[in-house]
Amino acid sequence: MNSFIKWVGGKRLLRKRILNEFPQELTCYVEIFGGAAWVLFAKEKHTEVEVYNDINHNLVNLFRCVKYHADALYEELEWILVSREQFEEAKENVNNPNLTDIQRAACFFLLVKCSFGAKMQDFSGKRVSVSSTVENLDIFKKRLKSTIIEQLDFEKLIALYDRKGTLFYADPPYYKAEGYYAESFSVSDHIRLKECLDKVRGKFIVTYNDCSFVRELYQDYRIIPIERQSNITASTVSQNYKEIIIKNFD
């Protein structure tokens, strides 16, 4: 199934390729940087224990509302209009402390759905299928029924769920593209993530942009080059975007 939102760096185009690298036997699956959870949603179920994690509080709140309060969120979104006026109102109110979690999730959902590249800054003005997503919230509620939703720093998350049968999937902000995300992610965080993964008892898969910094950082692991179609349509930009999959197992 597809995700119910788009997100910066979402893995819609690469999810099948990433799934092909999964090991056969798992007891726990953890998405460290959950985002829109395209890989999570790509299968009906990965393991008995599934964990979705992200540090973005509004994103996590939306996923929790879909899981636990889909009916209330549906009522909040049922009569929503795709308009610049409602977009700007949601942008102004999304972090209002007086909103309920449901109201905040609805504002955030509208911003993600109706902005350019899910950056939540500018109204795209494009025809967006909001109603079809809202009408299918119950499907996503059922899919997330047994999924644990966390909002932890990746170091704490890895320590909490690390065991022999765990697969960690990490899709961190890409190197030199960290500014596209609301949360800061520095060079030291890239290094800290790698050092955390060095110590895991389980398995990990990491996706990154293909660059010398990342290749050198993960030089002791299996690095698989891949390409996908670029999201940028300008004639001056290459239509193929190079990425890599990094694994600590064969």
Buried (B, 14 or more C-beta within 10 A) or exposed (E): EBBBBBBBBBBBBBBEBBBEBBEEEBEBBBBBBBBBBBBBBBBEEBBEBBBBBBBBBBBBBBBBBBBBBBEBBBEBBEEBEBEEEBBEEBBEBBEEEEBEBBBBBBBBBBBBBBBEBBBBEEBBEEEBEBEEBBEBBEBBBEBBEEBBBBBBBBBEBBEEBBEEBBBBBBBBBBBEEBEEBEEEBEEEBBEBBBEBBEEBEBBBBBBBBBBEBBBEBBEEBEBBEBBBEBEEEEEEEEEEBEBBBBBBEE
